[in-house]
Amino acid sequence: GGGGGEPQAGGDAIPARWPAALDRLLALGGEDAVYVPGHGAAVDAAFVHAQRDALAARFGVA
């Protein structure tokens, strides 16, 4: 998969909750799904896992 750049958020976002949201998305779609973000290229589950882990580290959540 592709895509990149820093995650962007509006003032009403709660970024510390994003990793859990991505966990739920992965549970729904599975490892073989193609994930289509609101902006940018479609990505695979490996990209979503990497993004989830980066966000968790950045915001200090498990």
PyMOL Python script that loads the backbone (N, CA, C, O; Angstrom):
from pymol import cmd

cmd.read_pdbstr("""\
ATOM      1  N   GLY A   1       0.803  -1.185   0.000  1.00  0.00           N
ATOM      2  CA  GLY A   1       0.000   0.000   0.000  1.00  0.00           C
ATOM      3  C   GLY A   1       0.842   1.242   0.000  1.00  0.00           C
ATOM      4  O   GLY A   1       2.055   1.182   0.202  1.00  0.00           O
ATOM      5  N   GLY A   2       0.200   2.381  -0.228  1.00  0.00           N
ATOM      6  CA  GLY A   2       0.918   3.645  -0.299  1.00  0.00           C
ATOM      7  C   GLY A   2       0.299   4.675   0.588  1.00  0.00           C
ATOM      8  O   GLY A   2      -0.455   4.357   1.508  1.00  0.00           O
ATOM      9  N   GLY A   3       0.618   5.903   0.313  1.00  0.00           N
ATOM     10  CA  GLY A   3       0.106   6.999   1.129  1.00  0.00           C
ATOM     11  C   GLY A   3       1.190   7.480   2.062  1.00  0.00           C
ATOM     12  O   GLY A   3       2.172   6.773   2.291  1.00  0.00           O
ATOM     13  N   GLY A   4       1.032   8.652   2.594  1.00  0.00           N
ATOM     14  CA  GLY A   4       2.043   9.146   3.508  1.00  0.00           C
ATOM     15  C   GLY A   4       1.694  10.509   4.032  1.00  0.00           C
ATOM     16  O   GLY A   4       0.617  11.040   3.762  1.00  0.00           O
ATOM     17  N   GLY A   5       2.605  11.070   4.779  1.00  0.00           N
ATOM     18  CA  GLY A   5       2.392  12.374   5.360  1.00  0.00           C
ATOM     19  C   GLY A   5       1.905  12.269   6.786  1.00  0.00           C
ATOM     20  O   GLY A   5       1.470  11.212   7.244  1.00  0.00           O
ATOM     21  N   GLU A   6       1.986  13.383   7.473  1.00  0.00           N
ATOM     22  CA  GLU A   6       1.528  13.444   8.852  1.00  0.00           C
ATOM     23  C   GLU A   6       0.006  13.373   8.915  1.00  0.00           C
ATOM     24  O   GLU A   6      -0.677  13.959   8.075  1.00  0.00           O
ATOM     25  N   PRO A   7      -0.534  12.651   9.914  1.00  0.00           N
ATOM     26  CA  PRO A   7      -1.991  12.645  10.088  1.00  0.00           C
ATOM     27  C   PRO A   7      -2.493  14.062  10.369  1.00  0.00           C
ATOM     28  O   PRO A   7      -1.856  14.816  11.105  1.00  0.00           O
ATOM     29  N   GLN A   8      -3.599  14.408   9.798  1.00  0.00           N
ATOM     30  CA  GLN A   8      -4.192  15.731   9.982  1.00  0.00           C
ATOM     31  C   GLN A   8      -5.483  15.592  10.787  1.00  0.00           C
ATOM     32  O   GLN A   8      -6.204  14.604  10.651  1.00  0.00           O
ATOM     33  N   ALA A   9      -5.766  16.584  11.619  1.00  0.00           N
ATOM     34  CA  ALA A   9      -6.958  16.530  12.456  1.00  0.00           C
ATOM     35  C   ALA A   9      -7.517  17.922  12.661  1.00  0.00           C
ATOM     36  O   ALA A   9      -6.772  18.898  12.746  1.00  0.00           O
ATOM     37  N   GLY A  10      -8.836  18.005  12.738  1.00  0.00           N
ATOM     38  CA  GLY A  10      -9.510  19.244  13.068  1.00  0.00           C
ATOM     39  C   GLY A  10      -9.550  19.439  14.573  1.00  0.00           C
ATOM     40  O   GLY A  10      -9.139  18.564  15.336  1.00  0.00           O
ATOM     41  N   GLY A  11     -10.042  20.573  14.985  1.00  0.00           N
ATOM     42  CA  GLY A  11     -10.098  20.912  16.393  1.00  0.00           C
ATOM     43  C   GLY A  11     -10.987  20.021  17.233  1.00  0.00           C
ATOM     44  O   GLY A  11     -10.821  19.953  18.451  1.00  0.00           O
ATOM     45  N   ASP A  12     -11.933  19.331  16.598  1.00  0.00           N
ATOM     46  CA  ASP A  12     -12.837  18.464  17.346  1.00  0.00           C
ATOM     47  C   ASP A  12     -12.351  17.021  17.413  1.00  0.00           C
ATOM     48  O   ASP A  12     -13.056  16.165  17.946  1.00  0.00           O
ATOM     49  N   ALA A  13     -11.170  16.733  16.889  1.00  0.00           N
ATOM     50  CA  ALA A  13     -10.630  15.373  16.882  1.00  0.00           C
ATOM     51  C   ALA A  13     -10.048  15.009  18.247  1.00  0.00           C
ATOM     52  O   ALA A  13      -9.613  15.875  19.005  1.00  0.00           O
ATOM     53  N   ILE A  14     -10.050  13.721  18.538  1.00  0.00           N
ATOM     54  CA  ILE A  14      -9.419  13.188  19.743  1.00  0.00           C
ATOM     55  C   ILE A  14      -8.390  12.155  19.272  1.00  0.00           C
ATOM     56  O   ILE A  14      -8.677  10.958  19.253  1.00  0.00           O
ATOM     57  N   PRO A  15      -7.191  12.617  18.891  1.00  0.00           N
ATOM     58  CA  PRO A  15      -6.206  11.726  18.277  1.00  0.00           C
ATOM     59  C   PRO A  15      -5.810  10.524  19.128  1.00  0.00           C
ATOM     60  O   PRO A  15      -5.443   9.486  18.578  1.00  0.00           O
ATOM     61  N   ALA A  16      -5.873  10.634  20.446  1.00  0.00           N
ATOM     62  CA  ALA A  16      -5.517   9.500  21.299  1.00  0.00           C
ATOM     63  C   ALA A  16      -6.469   8.321  21.109  1.00  0.00           C
ATOM     64  O   ALA A  16      -6.148   7.197  21.493  1.00  0.00           O
ATOM     65  N   ARG A  17      -7.628   8.572  20.525  1.00  0.00           N
ATOM     66  CA  ARG A  17      -8.589   7.493  20.262  1.00  0.00           C
ATOM     67  C   ARG A  17      -8.423   6.882  18.878  1.00  0.00           C
ATOM     68  O   ARG A  17      -9.074   5.884  18.568  1.00  0.00           O
ATOM     69  N   TRP A  18      -7.575   7.449  18.048  1.00  0.00           N
ATOM     70  CA  TRP A  18      -7.401   6.943  16.685  1.00  0.00           C
ATOM     71  C   TRP A  18      -6.877   5.516  16.636  1.00  0.00           C
ATOM     72  O   TRP A  18      -7.368   4.730  15.826  1.00  0.00           O
ATOM     73  N   PRO A  19      -5.883   5.133  17.481  1.00  0.00           N
ATOM     74  CA  PRO A  19      -5.423   3.744  17.404  1.00  0.00           C
ATOM     75  C   PRO A  19      -6.549   2.731  17.636  1.00  0.00           C
ATOM     76  O   PRO A  19      -6.621   1.720  16.938  1.00  0.00           O
ATOM     77  N   ALA A  20      -7.416   2.991  18.598  1.00  0.00           N
ATOM     78  CA  ALA A  20      -8.536   2.082  18.850  1.00  0.00           C
ATOM     79  C   ALA A  20      -9.493   2.047  17.667  1.00  0.00           C
ATOM     80  O   ALA A  20     -10.046   0.995  17.345  1.00  0.00           O
ATOM     81  N   ALA A  21      -9.690   3.187  17.020  1.00  0.00           N
ATOM     82  CA  ALA A  21     -10.553   3.226  15.835  1.00  0.00           C
ATOM     83  C   ALA A  21      -9.946   2.393  14.708  1.00  0.00           C
ATOM     84  O   ALA A  21     -10.665   1.694  13.994  1.00  0.00           O
ATOM     85  N   LEU A  22      -8.633   2.464  14.549  1.00  0.00           N
ATOM     86  CA  LEU A  22      -7.979   1.659  13.517  1.00  0.00           C
ATOM     87  C   LEU A  22      -8.014   0.177  13.872  1.00  0.00           C
ATOM     88  O   LEU A  22      -8.128  -0.663  12.980  1.00  0.00           O
ATOM     89  N   ASP A  23      -7.916  -0.162  15.163  1.00  0.00           N
ATOM     90  CA  ASP A  23      -8.079  -1.560  15.577  1.00  0.00           C
ATOM     91  C   ASP A  23      -9.448  -2.083  15.165  1.00  0.00           C
ATOM     92  O   ASP A  23      -9.567  -3.199  14.659  1.00  0.00           O
ATOM     93  N   ARG A  24     -10.468  -1.283  15.381  1.00  0.00           N
ATOM     94  CA  ARG A  24     -11.836  -1.678  15.014  1.00  0.00           C
ATOM     95  C   ARG A  24     -11.957  -1.827  13.500  1.00  0.00           C
ATOM     96  O   ARG A  24     -12.559  -2.786  13.016  1.00  0.00           O
ATOM     97  N   LEU A  25     -11.394  -0.893  12.759  1.00  0.00           N
ATOM     98  CA  LEU A  25     -11.422  -0.959  11.304  1.00  0.00           C
ATOM     99  C   LEU A  25     -10.754  -2.237  10.811  1.00  0.00           C
ATOM    100  O   LEU A  25     -11.285  -2.919   9.935  1.00  0.00           O
ATOM    101  N   LEU A  26      -9.591  -2.564  11.371  1.00  0.00           N
ATOM    102  CA  LEU A  26      -8.893  -3.786  10.987  1.00  0.00           C
ATOM    103  C   LEU A  26      -9.698  -5.030  11.345  1.00  0.00           C
ATOM    104  O   LEU A  26      -9.697  -6.005  10.594  1.00  0.00           O
ATOM    105  N   ALA A  27     -10.387  -5.003  12.487  1.00  0.00           N
ATOM    106  CA  ALA A  27     -11.222  -6.140  12.877  1.00  0.00           C
ATOM    107  C   ALA A  27     -12.374  -6.333  11.897  1.00  0.00           C
ATOM    108  O   ALA A  27     -12.757  -7.463  11.594  1.00  0.00           O
ATOM    109  N   LEU A  28     -12.917  -5.239  11.410  1.00  0.00           N
ATOM    110  CA  LEU A  28     -14.029  -5.316  10.456  1.00  0.00           C
ATOM    111  C   LEU A  28     -13.571  -5.740   9.067  1.00  0.00           C
ATOM    112  O   LEU A  28     -14.215  -6.571   8.426  1.00  0.00           O
ATOM    113  N   GLY A  29     -12.471  -5.179   8.604  1.00  0.00           N
ATOM    114  CA  GLY A  29     -12.029  -5.421   7.232  1.00  0.00           C
ATOM    115  C   GLY A  29     -11.151  -6.635   7.058  1.00  0.00           C
ATOM    116  O   GLY A  29     -11.228  -7.320   6.038  1.00  0.00           O
ATOM    117  N   GLY A  30     -10.325  -6.905   8.033  1.00  0.00           N
ATOM    118  CA  GLY A  30      -9.427  -8.041   7.948  1.00  0.00           C
ATOM    119  C   GLY A  30      -8.128  -7.730   7.226  1.00  0.00           C
ATOM    120  O   GLY A  30      -7.914  -6.628   6.722  1.00  0.00           O
ATOM    121  N   GLU A  31      -7.275  -8.733   7.194  1.00  0.00           N
ATOM    122  CA  GLU A  31      -5.930  -8.587   6.646  1.00  0.00           C
ATOM    123  C   GLU A  31      -5.897  -8.503   5.125  1.00  0.00           C
ATOM    124  O   GLU A  31      -4.935  -7.981   4.562  1.00  0.00           O
ATOM    125  N   ASP A  32      -6.924  -9.003   4.453  1.00  0.00           N
ATOM    126  CA  ASP A  32      -6.924  -9.026   2.986  1.00  0.00           C
ATOM    127  C   ASP A  32      -7.688  -7.867   2.358  1.00  0.00           C
ATOM    128  O   ASP A  32      -7.769  -7.766   1.133  1.00  0.00           O
ATOM    129  N   ALA A  33      -8.245  -6.999   3.185  1.00  0.00           N
ATOM    130  CA  ALA A  33      -9.057  -5.892   2.673  1.00  0.00           C
ATOM    131  C   ALA A  33      -8.185  -4.797   2.068  1.00  0.00           C
ATOM    132  O   ALA A  33      -6.997  -4.680   2.370  1.00  0.00           O
ATOM    133  N   VAL A  34      -8.804  -4.007   1.214  1.00  0.00           N
ATOM    134  CA  VAL A  34      -8.208  -2.774   0.706  1.00  0.00           C
ATOM    135  C   VAL A  34      -8.909  -1.642   1.447  1.00  0.00           C
ATOM    136  O   VAL A  34     -10.137  -1.569   1.456  1.00  0.00           O
ATOM    137  N   TYR A  35      -8.138  -0.768   2.061  1.00  0.00           N
ATOM    138  CA  TYR A  35      -8.683   0.328   2.856  1.00  0.00           C
ATOM    139  C   TYR A  35      -8.586   1.621   2.056  1.00  0.00           C
ATOM    140  O   TYR A  35      -7.525   1.965   1.535  1.00  0.00           O
ATOM    141  N   VAL A  36      -9.702   2.327   1.966  1.00  0.00           N
ATOM    142  CA  VAL A  36      -9.778   3.540   1.153  1.00  0.00           C
ATOM    143  C   VAL A  36      -9.958   4.736   2.089  1.00  0.00           C
ATOM    144  O   VAL A  36     -11.039   4.930   2.644  1.00  0.00           O
ATOM    145  N   PRO A  37      -8.906   5.538   2.267  1.00  0.00           N
ATOM    146  CA  PRO A  37      -9.010   6.697   3.148  1.00  0.00           C
ATOM    147  C   PRO A  37      -9.817   7.817   2.502  1.00  0.00           C
ATOM    148  O   PRO A  37     -10.134   7.761   1.314  1.00  0.00           O
ATOM    149  N   GLY A  38     -10.137   8.811   3.277  1.00  0.00           N
ATOM    150  CA  GLY A  38     -10.857   9.962   2.741  1.00  0.00           C
ATOM    151  C   GLY A  38     -10.030  10.760   1.749  1.00  0.00           C
ATOM    152  O   GLY A  38     -10.578  11.425   0.870  1.00  0.00           O
ATOM    153  N   HIS A  39      -8.724  10.696   1.887  1.00  0.00           N
ATOM    154  CA  HIS A  39      -7.788  11.379   0.986  1.00  0.00           C
ATOM    155  C   HIS A  39      -6.630  10.436   0.726  1.00  0.00           C
ATOM    156  O   HIS A  39      -6.233   9.683   1.615  1.00  0.00           O
ATOM    157  N   GLY A  40      -6.090  10.468  -0.471  1.00  0.00           N
ATOM    158  CA  GLY A  40      -4.911   9.672  -0.783  1.00  0.00           C
ATOM    159  C   GLY A  40      -5.245   8.325  -1.382  1.00  0.00           C
ATOM    160  O   GLY A  40      -6.403   8.007  -1.654  1.00  0.00           O
ATOM    161  N   ALA A  41      -4.204   7.548  -1.578  1.00  0.00           N
ATOM    162  CA  ALA A  41      -4.312   6.250  -2.234  1.00  0.00           C
ATOM    163  C   ALA A  41      -4.896   5.193  -1.302  1.00  0.00           C
ATOM    164  O   ALA A  41      -4.782   5.288  -0.080  1.00  0.00           O
ATOM    165  N   ALA A  42      -5.521   4.192  -1.900  1.00  0.00           N
ATOM    166  CA  ALA A  42      -5.974   3.025  -1.142  1.00  0.00           C
ATOM    167  C   ALA A  42      -4.749   2.329  -0.554  1.00  0.00           C
ATOM    168  O   ALA A  42      -3.671   2.350  -1.149  1.00  0.00           O
ATOM    169  N   VAL A  43      -4.917   1.716   0.607  1.00  0.00           N
ATOM    170  CA  VAL A  43      -3.809   1.064   1.305  1.00  0.00           C
ATOM    171  C   VAL A  43      -4.214  -0.335   1.745  1.00  0.00           C
ATOM    172  O   VAL A  43      -5.392  -0.691   1.735  1.00  0.00           O
ATOM    173  N   ASP A  44      -3.212  -1.119   2.131  1.00  0.00           N
ATOM    174  CA  ASP A  44      -3.476  -2.464   2.622  1.00  0.00           C
ATOM    175  C   ASP A  44      -3.446  -2.483   4.154  1.00  0.00           C
ATOM    176  O   ASP A  44      -3.169  -1.472   4.798  1.00  0.00           O
ATOM    177  N   ALA A  45      -3.738  -3.658   4.717  1.00  0.00           N
ATOM    178  CA  ALA A  45      -3.790  -3.789   6.172  1.00  0.00           C
ATOM    179  C   ALA A  45      -2.438  -3.504   6.820  1.00  0.00           C
ATOM    180  O   ALA A  45      -2.385  -2.969   7.927  1.00  0.00           O
ATOM    181  N   ALA A  46      -1.348  -3.854   6.146  1.00  0.00           N
ATOM    182  CA  ALA A  46      -0.021  -3.592   6.716  1.00  0.00           C
ATOM    183  C   ALA A  46       0.185  -2.093   6.930  1.00  0.00           C
ATOM    184  O   ALA A  46       0.762  -1.683   7.937  1.00  0.00           O
ATOM    185  N   PHE A  47      -0.284  -1.278   5.988  1.00  0.00           N
ATOM    186  CA  PHE A  47      -0.173   0.174   6.138  1.00  0.00           C
ATOM    187  C   PHE A  47      -1.013   0.647   7.321  1.00  0.00           C
ATOM    188  O   PHE A  47      -0.565   1.482   8.106  1.00  0.00           O
ATOM    189  N   VAL A  48      -2.234   0.115   7.452  1.00  0.00           N
ATOM    190  CA  VAL A  48      -3.112   0.522   8.559  1.00  0.00           C
ATOM    191  C   VAL A  48      -2.479   0.134   9.893  1.00  0.00           C
ATOM    192  O   VAL A  48      -2.513   0.917  10.842  1.00  0.00           O
ATOM    193  N   HIS A  49      -1.903  -1.067   9.976  1.00  0.00           N
ATOM    194  CA  HIS A  49      -1.207  -1.487  11.200  1.00  0.00           C
ATOM    195  C   HIS A  49      -0.058  -0.533  11.528  1.00  0.00           C
ATOM    196  O   HIS A  49       0.102  -0.122  12.677  1.00  0.00           O
ATOM    197  N   ALA A  50       0.737  -0.184  10.522  1.00  0.00           N
ATOM    198  CA  ALA A  50       1.873   0.709  10.748  1.00  0.00           C
ATOM    199  C   ALA A  50       1.409   2.090  11.201  1.00  0.00           C
ATOM    200  O   ALA A  50       2.005   2.688  12.097  1.00  0.00           O
ATOM    201  N   GLN A  51       0.352   2.589  10.584  1.00  0.00           N
ATOM    202  CA  GLN A  51      -0.190   3.895  10.965  1.00  0.00           C
ATOM    203  C   GLN A  51      -0.729   3.844  12.386  1.00  0.00           C
ATOM    204  O   GLN A  51      -0.523   4.772  13.169  1.00  0.00           O
ATOM    205  N   ARG A  52      -1.418   2.764  12.716  1.00  0.00           N
ATOM    206  CA  ARG A  52      -1.979   2.581  14.052  1.00  0.00           C
ATOM    207  C   ARG A  52      -0.857   2.592  15.095  1.00  0.00           C
ATOM    208  O   ARG A  52      -0.958   3.264  16.121  1.00  0.00           O
ATOM    209  N   ASP A  53       0.212   1.837  14.818  1.00  0.00           N
ATOM    210  CA  ASP A  53       1.318   1.751  15.767  1.00  0.00           C
ATOM    211  C   ASP A  53       2.031   3.093  15.921  1.00  0.00           C
ATOM    212  O   ASP A  53       2.419   3.466  17.029  1.00  0.00           O
ATOM    213  N   ALA A  54       2.202   3.814  14.827  1.00  0.00           N
ATOM    214  CA  ALA A  54       2.838   5.133  14.889  1.00  0.00           C
ATOM    215  C   ALA A  54       1.991   6.111  15.698  1.00  0.00           C
ATOM    216  O   ALA A  54       2.523   6.887  16.491  1.00  0.00           O
ATOM    217  N   LEU A  55       0.688   6.075  15.501  1.00  0.00           N
ATOM    218  CA  LEU A  55      -0.203   6.958  16.260  1.00  0.00           C
ATOM    219  C   LEU A  55      -0.193   6.598  17.740  1.00  0.00           C
ATOM    220  O   LEU A  55      -0.175   7.485  18.594  1.00  0.00           O
ATOM    221  N   ALA A  56      -0.205   5.302  18.050  1.00  0.00           N
ATOM    222  CA  ALA A  56      -0.179   4.864  19.446  1.00  0.00           C
ATOM    223  C   ALA A  56       1.093   5.347  20.136  1.00  0.00           C
ATOM    224  O   ALA A  56       1.050   5.813  21.274  1.00  0.00           O
ATOM    225  N   ALA A  57       2.222   5.235  19.445  1.00  0.00           N
ATOM    226  CA  ALA A  57       3.486   5.703  20.022  1.00  0.00           C
ATOM    227  C   ALA A  57       3.474   7.218  20.198  1.00  0.00           C
ATOM    228  O   ALA A  57       3.919   7.733  21.224  1.00  0.00           O
ATOM    229  N   ARG A  58       2.972   7.916  19.211  1.00  0.00           N
ATOM    230  CA  ARG A  58       2.950   9.382  19.253  1.00  0.00           C
ATOM    231  C   ARG A  58       2.082   9.908  20.391  1.00  0.00           C
ATOM    232  O   ARG A  58       2.438  10.888  21.045  1.00  0.00           O
ATOM    233  N   PHE A  59       0.943   9.256  20.626  1.00  0.00           N
ATOM    234  CA  PHE A  59      -0.004   9.752  21.627  1.00  0.00           C
ATOM    235  C   PHE A  59       0.048   8.970  22.933  1.00  0.00           C
ATOM    236  O   PHE A  59      -0.765   9.207  23.826  1.00  0.00           O
ATOM    237  N   GLY A  60       0.997   8.038  23.058  1.00  0.00           N
ATOM    238  CA  GLY A  60       1.211   7.334  24.319  1.00  0.00           C
ATOM    239  C   GLY A  60       0.067   6.446  24.747  1.00  0.00           C
ATOM    240  O   GLY A  60      -0.276   6.387  25.928  1.00  0.00           O
ATOM    241  N   VAL A  61      -0.527   5.750  23.783  1.00  0.00           N
ATOM    242  CA  VAL A  61      -1.602   4.809  24.104  1.00  0.00           C
ATOM    243  C   VAL A  61      -1.191   3.420  23.639  1.00  0.00           C
ATOM    244  O   VAL A  61      -0.314   3.272  22.788  1.00  0.00           O
ATOM    245  N   ALA A  62      -1.829   2.410  24.202  1.00  0.00           N
ATOM    246  CA  ALA A  62      -1.486   1.019  23.851  1.00  0.00           C
ATOM    247  C   ALA A  62      -2.110   0.602  22.540  1.00  0.00           C
ATOM    248  O   ALA A  62      -1.923  -0.532  22.100  1.00  0.00           O
TER     249      ALA A  62
END
""", "prot")
cmd.dss("prot")
cmd.show_as("cartoon", "prot")
cmd.util.cbc("prot")
cmd.orient("prot")
